[in-house]
Amino acid sequence: MISGVTRKRFWLAAIIGLTILFLTLKQADLKRLGESIAEINLIWGAVAVLASALSYLCIAGVLYHLLRGMGHALSFSSSFKI
């Protein structure tokens, strides 16, 4: 069961995160962003997405080995979800 302190921290973090997201979107020039995205070279865009995915896989691999070294036997998929 989730304690009251943990629940309060969650809601505080959620409110702060949504406030930052709202303020960012309020100040963003979304029309210009859409135009800039349309100009992206497809090859470079695909490479950037693949590099991002590979980065997450590497971080999950490091976490998996660190947890295993500490005696916590989690599967790689669980480490990736973390």
N, C-alpha and C positions, 0 to 999 in steps of 0.2 A: 504494500500500500504506500502511496506517495504521501510524504509528510507535508505539513502545512507550509514549512519553510521552502521546500523544494517547489511546491506549487506556486508560491508567491514569486520565487525567483524566475520560474518559467513565464508567468504572466508579465513580470517586469521586463524581462528580456524580449518577449513578444511585442509589448507596447513600444519599447525603445526601437526595436528593429523595424516595425511598421511605420513609426514616425520618421525614421531616417529614410526609408523607402519612399514615403509620401513626399518628403521635402526634396529628395533627389529628383523624383519624377516631376514635381512642380517646377523645378528650375531647369529641367532638361528641355532642349529644343528637339522634340521628337520628330518633327518634319525633316530637319537637317540630318538627324540620325538615320532616318529611313532612306534618304538620298545617299548618304555615305555607305550604308550597307549594300545598296544596289550597285555601287561601284567596286565592290570587293572582287578581286580576282578569285575565281572558283577554286583554282589549285591551291593558292595560299590559304584560302578559307578552310579547305578540307585538311590541309597540313596542320593548321592551328587547332582544329577540333581533334584531330588524331593525337597531337602532342598533348593536349589537355587530358584526353582519355588515358594516354600512357602515363602521364604524371600521377593521376589518381591510382592507377594500377601499381605503380612503384611505391607510392605512399602506403597503400594497403599491404603490399608485400613486406615493407619494413615493419609496419605495425604487427603483422602476423608473426614475424620472426621475433620481435621484441616481446610480444605476449607469450609466445611459446617458450622463450628463454626464461621468462619469469614464472613459468609453470602453469600458465593459463592456456588450456587447450581449446582454442576456438578454431573453427574452420576458416578457410580463406574468404569464403563468401560473407561470413559474419564480420571478419576484419574489414572487408571492403565496404560493408554497410555502415560501419562505424565511421 
